[in-house]
Amino acid sequence: MRMVALLRNVNQGQRGHPSTQDVLGAFRDAGCADPVCFQSNGTVIFDADPSAEIIADVMASLAARSGAERDGFAVPLQELASIVRLHANAADVSRRELTLHSGAAIDCTDEEVVRQAAHRRCVIVDAGVGWVVTANERPRESNATRVVEMITGVAATSRGLPTLLRLLDRFAPLV
């Protein structure tokens, strides 16, 4: 199955971050054939059995290769496409982010959740098990990762919807 991995705090090519070769090598070490990096932000397209704990193996290999531990999350490309396309026509799509995490679904209407998000200048507009879509108050801000981490107590990572729409145009135009 075609999957998308979002690696947290990976800026390939910058000092102190894993290289593209390290990232791709980690996926190959974990048994993924032909992984492809999308941009240089730790977004990787790969084929794998979704029931396998492949991302844990990838992250262990990446830590061994680069000397730095990172968190990573994976979602089937078809599921990512469904989530992103649901929000693609929103008036504020340029300010929306998709965040992946390992926690339970977040209740968008919970008063504390609403308060935490507002404190970070965003609102949670949609959520499911392991994912959240937020809208930031201001353009070019990225507040979702911190909000989701504060709410769930687990690591998270985010990508802007415009980036994910470009990813879908390239890898899943018909999905």
N, C-alpha and C positions, 0 to 999 in steps of 0.2 A: 504494500500500500504506500502511496506517496504521502510523505509527512513533511511538516515544517517544524524546524527547531528554532527557538528563540533563546540564544545564549545571553546570560546577564553579564553586563560589564565587559563586553568584548568589543574592542575597537581595533580591528586588524590593521596592522601597519603603524600603530602608535607605540611609543616606548612603554614597556611594562605590560603590554597586552600580547596575547597569542598571535602568531602570524597566521596568514591564510593557510599556509602549508600545515601548520600545527592543527588548525581547525579541521581541515579536510582529512588529514592523517588520522585524527582522533575518530572521525566517523568511519574511515576505512578499517581502523583497528577494531572497531565495534561490530564489524561485519556489514557495513553499509556500502554497497557498490555505487560508484559514481555520484557522490554527494556534490552539490553545487552551492557555492556561497552566493547570496544575493546581497549586493552592496558590501560594505565592510563593517557591518554592525553586529555580526554574530547571528545573522539570519541564514539558515541553511535548509535547502530542499534535499530530501533523501528518501530512499525506498527502504521500508522495514516492516516487520510484523508489528502492528500497533499494540498487540498484547504483550510484547516483549519489553523488558526494562532496558531498552537500548540506550536511552538518554543517560542513565546512570553509568553505563559502560563508556559512553562517549566522554562524559565529564571526567571520569577517572583517567582515561587516556589523555585527555587534554591537560589535566593537572600534571601528569607525568611528563608530557612533552614540553609544557611551557613553564612549569614550576609554580603555577598559580592556580588555586582552586576557584572555580566559577560554578554558578548554578545554571541549569538549563531546563527548558520545558519543550515538549513536543505536542503537536496536535495534527490530526489527519488534515491534509490539504482540503478535502471536501468540507470538513467541519469549519475550518478557518474561512473558506469561501462563503459558506452559509452565514456565518456571523458578520463578516465584513460587508457582504452585499446587502444585508438587512439594513445597514447604516449608510450605505454608499450615497444615497440621495438626500441625506439630512442636510439642512441649510448650513450647519456647523461642522460638516465632515472634515474640514481642514484642521479643526481643533479637537477631533476625537482620536482616542487611542484604544488599542486592544491590549489588555494586560493578561498574561498567563501566570498562574500560580498553582501551588499544590494543595490549596485549601478547599473547603466546601464552598458551595454557592453562597454568595453574599446577598443579604436581603437589602435591596436598594431603598426600601422605605423605612428601615430601622432608623430611629432618631439619632443614635450615636454614629451610624454610618454616614448619614446625611451631614451631621456636624463635622466629622473628620474630613469628609470630602470638601465641604465648604471652606474649612480652615485652610486647605491647600488649593483653593481657587478652582475647584472642579466639581462635577456632579456625576454620579454613577447613573448611567442611562439604561444599562442592560447588564445582566450577569447570568452565569450558569456555573456548573461545577468546573472549577479550575480556570475560569476566565471572567473578565469584566470589560465592559466598554464604558469609557468616561468621556466627558466633554469638558475641556479646559475653558476657563473664563477668557483667557487671553490667547491670541495667536502665538505660535512658536514656543509655547510652554509645554512641559512634560511633567505632569504632577501625579499621574496615576500609579506609578510603581511605588512611590513612598506611601501613598494613601492605602493601597492594597496591602502593603507590608504591615502598616500600622493596624489595620483592621483584622487581618488574618494571623499575624504573628509569624508568617512564613515568607521566604524570599519570593520575589516576583520580578517580571521584566515586561516592558511595554514596547510597542511599535505604533507609530502614527498610522491612522487609516489611509492617508494618501500613499504612504510607503507600501502598505499591504495591498492596496488596489493596483499599484504598479507590479507587485509580485504576482498577483492573480492574472493580470494582463499577459504576463510572460509565461507563467507556468500552468495556469488553469483557465484559459479563456472560455472554455465550454463547460466547465464544472458548475 
